[in-house]
Amino acid sequence: MRVPVVLSVHGSDVTYTALQNPLSAAIIRWVFRNVDAIIANSTWTARRIVSYGGSSDKVQIVHLGGDGPQGLARDSRPTARAAICLLSVGYLERRKGHAYVLRAVRQLRDAGYALRYVIVGDGSQQQELEMLAKTLGISDIVSFEGYKSHSAVWSYFADCDIFVLPSWDEAFGLVYVEALSYGKPVVGCKGEGGPEELKALGDAIELVNPRDVASIVQALQGLMDHPERRREMGEIGRQIVAKYFTWAGTAESTFRVYQRVLERIRG
């Protein structure tokens, strides 16, 4: 009996590798055609796989788990803290949209909002973003935390009030789910796999236009002005994660994919 092959695609195959040159795209197409099954992390990723020649019959969507560790505070009730804490977690790359959030933060502070912005992650844009914060005159309320291990990031999710990452060219973005698991409202981009899919599951995420400071300002104003709205979104987000994005569910769905492939091969 031949050994079946199951391929998992989390994004970079179709968002990076296939776009490098014709040979890379041809290799991706060959792989998609010749494996027995393909596990995609989102509907968006599944569509891209099919666009590169993967048969829709082979593709199965299996969401990754985003449920965090137990024991950290997950209280989504409005707080009485002096400043609202915004959080972004992700590589400091242009497509993640940090620069647009920084400009939005400047406008919000000028409008009289008390806030601080915490950025977790490192990358090629770190110096540029730090300089932008300085140029905008908001270095005193922006904290660049640098790279943190996955286990260390959970406390940042627990401590923030709003998670914001207006990223584009994103296959899914598990950080959105991880923020939701702590009952935090989320801001993400329209037209992107993760945010659009989460929005379809419940009202836990605000969608903004890509590369649009005014759209980010409007979304954040709405959330900061309405603490009960933040609480409601947080509760919905927790329910979404519990139903669709647990690691136990991921394991069970992945097992079923492998089981079906083996049954088909044995035949």
C-alpha positions in Angstrom: 0.0 0.0 0.0 1.4 3.4 -0.9 1.9 6.0 1.7 -0.7 8.8 1.5 0.3 12.5 1.8 -1.7 15.1 3.6 -0.6 18.7 3.2 -1.4 21.5 5.7 -1.4 25.1 4.3 -1.4 27.9 6.8 -0.8 30.7 4.3 2.8 31.2 3.1 2.5 28.7 0.3 -0.1 30.8 -1.4 0.7 34.3 0.0 4.5 34.2 -0.6 6.1 31.1 -2.2 3.7 30.9 -5.2 4.2 34.6 -5.9 8.0 34.5 -6.2 8.4 33.3 -9.8 6.8 31.0 -12.4 8.8 28.0 -11.2 7.6 28.4 -7.6 4.0 28.7 -8.7 4.4 25.6 -10.9 5.9 23.6 -8.0 3.0 24.7 -5.7 0.5 23.6 -8.4 2.2 20.2 -8.8 2.2 19.6 -5.0 -1.5 20.6 -4.7 -2.4 18.3 -7.6 -0.5 15.3 -6.3 -1.2 15.1 -2.5 -4.2 13.1 -1.2 -5.7 15.8 0.9 -5.0 19.4 1.8 -5.8 21.0 5.2 -6.5 24.8 5.0 -6.6 27.1 8.0 -9.4 29.3 6.5 -12.0 29.7 3.8 -9.7 32.4 2.2 -6.8 29.9 2.1 -9.0 27.2 0.7 -10.0 29.5 -2.2 -6.4 30.3 -2.9 -5.4 26.6 -2.9 -8.1 25.9 -5.5 -7.0 28.9 -7.6 -3.5 27.2 -7.8 -5.0 23.9 -9.0 -5.9 22.1 -5.8 -9.1 20.1 -6.2 -11.9 21.4 -4.0 -12.7 17.8 -3.2 -9.2 17.5 -1.5 -9.4 20.6 0.6 -10.7 20.5 4.1 -10.9 23.6 6.3 -9.5 23.0 9.8 -9.3 26.0 12.1 -6.3 26.2 14.4 -6.9 26.5 18.1 -6.8 29.9 19.8 -7.8 29.1 23.3 -5.2 30.4 25.7 -3.8 29.0 29.0 -6.0 28.8 32.0 -5.3 31.0 35.0 -4.9 34.5 33.5 -7.5 37.2 33.9 -10.1 37.2 31.1 -12.4 39.9 32.5 -14.0 41.8 29.6 -16.0 44.2 31.8 -15.2 47.9 31.2 -12.4 49.0 33.5 -11.9 52.3 35.3 -8.3 52.6 34.3 -7.2 56.1 33.2 -6.1 55.1 29.7 -7.5 52.6 27.3 -4.9 50.0 26.3 -4.6 49.1 22.6 -2.6 46.1 21.7 -1.0 44.8 18.5 0.8 41.5 18.2 2.7 40.6 15.0 5.8 41.0 13.0 6.8 44.6 12.4 6.3 44.5 8.7 4.5 46.9 6.4 1.5 44.7 5.7 0.7 44.4 9.4 -0.5 48.0 9.4 1.2 49.3 12.6 2.0 52.6 10.9 -1.6 53.3 10.3 -2.5 52.5 13.9 0.2 54.9 15.1 -1.3 57.7 13.0 -4.7 56.9 14.3 -3.4 57.0 17.9 -2.1 60.5 17.3 -5.5 61.7 16.0 -7.3 60.1 18.9 -5.0 61.7 21.5 -5.4 65.0 19.8 -9.2 64.5 20.1 -8.8 64.1 23.9 -8.8 60.3 24.3 -6.6 58.9 27.1 -4.9 55.8 25.6 -1.7 53.9 25.3 -0.6 51.6 22.5 1.4 48.4 23.2 3.2 46.7 20.2 4.5 43.1 20.7 6.8 41.8 18.0 9.9 42.6 16.0 10.8 42.9 12.3 12.3 44.9 9.6 10.2 48.0 10.3 11.0 48.4 13.9 13.3 51.4 13.6 11.0 53.1 11.1 8.0 52.6 13.3 9.9 53.9 16.4 10.9 57.0 14.4 7.3 57.5 13.2 6.1 57.4 16.8 8.7 60.0 17.8 7.8 62.2 14.8 4.1 62.0 15.7 5.0 63.0 19.2 3.4 59.9 20.8 6.5 58.0 22.0 5.3 58.6 25.6 2.2 56.5 25.0 3.6 53.9 22.6 5.5 50.9 23.9 7.5 48.7 21.6 7.9 45.4 23.6 9.9 43.5 21.0 9.8 39.8 20.5 8.1 37.7 23.1 7.7 34.0 23.3 4.2 32.6 22.7 3.7 31.8 26.3 4.7 35.3 27.3 2.2 37.0 24.9 -0.9 35.7 26.7 -0.5 38.3 29.6 -0.6 41.1 27.0 -3.9 39.8 25.7 -5.3 39.6 29.2 -4.2 43.2 30.0 -5.4 45.1 27.0 -8.8 46.7 26.3 -8.8 46.5 22.5 -6.8 44.3 20.1 -6.1 46.1 16.8 -4.2 44.7 13.8 -5.3 46.2 10.4 -3.2 43.7 8.5 -3.6 42.9 4.8 -2.5 39.9 2.7 -3.3 37.7 5.8 -4.3 34.1 5.3 -6.0 34.0 8.7 -4.2 35.6 11.7 -4.5 33.4 14.7 -3.7 36.4 17.0 -7.3 37.6 16.4 -8.7 34.4 17.9 -6.2 34.5 20.8 -7.4 38.0 21.6 -11.0 36.9 21.4 -10.3 34.0 23.8 -9.6 36.6 26.4 -12.8 38.5 25.8 -11.3 41.4 23.9 -12.9 43.2 21.1 -10.9 43.1 17.9 -10.2 45.4 15.0 -9.1 43.9 11.7 -9.2 44.6 7.9 -12.1 44.1 5.5 -11.4 41.6 2.8 -9.0 39.4 4.8 -9.5 35.8 5.5 -9.4 35.8 9.3 -11.4 39.0 10.1 -14.1 38.3 7.5 -14.5 34.7 8.7 -14.7 35.8 12.3 -17.2 38.5 11.5 -19.4 35.9 9.9 -19.4 33.9 13.1 -20.5 36.7 15.3 -20.3 40.4 16.2 -16.9 40.3 17.9 -14.7 42.2 15.4 -14.8 45.6 13.8 -13.7 45.6 10.2 -11.8 48.6 8.8 -10.6 49.6 5.3 -7.0 48.5 4.5 -4.4 51.3 4.8 -7.1 53.8 6.0 -6.3 55.8 9.1 -9.7 57.5 9.2 -11.4 54.1 9.2 -9.3 52.9 12.1 -10.0 56.1 14.1 -13.7 55.7 13.6 -13.6 52.0 14.7 -11.5 52.8 17.8 -13.6 55.8 18.7 -16.8 53.7 18.6 -15.2 51.1 20.9 -13.7 53.5 23.4 -16.9 55.6 23.6 -19.0 52.5 24.4 -17.5 50.2 27.0 -20.7 48.1 27.1 -20.2 47.4 23.4 -16.6 46.2 24.2 -18.0 43.9 26.8 -20.6 42.5 24.5 -18.1 41.9 21.7 -15.8 40.2 24.2 -18.4 37.8 25.4 -19.4 36.9 21.8 -15.7 36.4 21.0 -15.2 34.0 23.8 -18.2 32.0 22.6 -16.8 31.9 19.1 -13.5 30.6 20.3 -15.1 28.0 22.6 -17.2 26.7 19.7 -14.9 26.9 16.7 -11.3 27.4 17.7 -10.2 25.0 20.4 -7.1 22.9 20.1 -9.2 19.9 21.0 -11.4 20.6 18.0 -8.4 21.1 15.8 -7.0 17.7 16.8 -10.3 16.0 16.2 -10.9 17.6 12.8 -7.3 16.8 11.7 -7.7 13.2 12.8 -10.9 12.9 10.7 -9.0 14.1 7.6 -6.3 11.5 8.0 -8.9 8.9 8.7 -10.8 9.6 5.5 -7.6 9.5 3.4 -6.6 6.1 4.9 -10.0 4.7 4.3 -10.0 5.9 0.7 -6.5 4.4 0.1 -7.5 1.1 1.6 -10.6 1.2 -0.3 
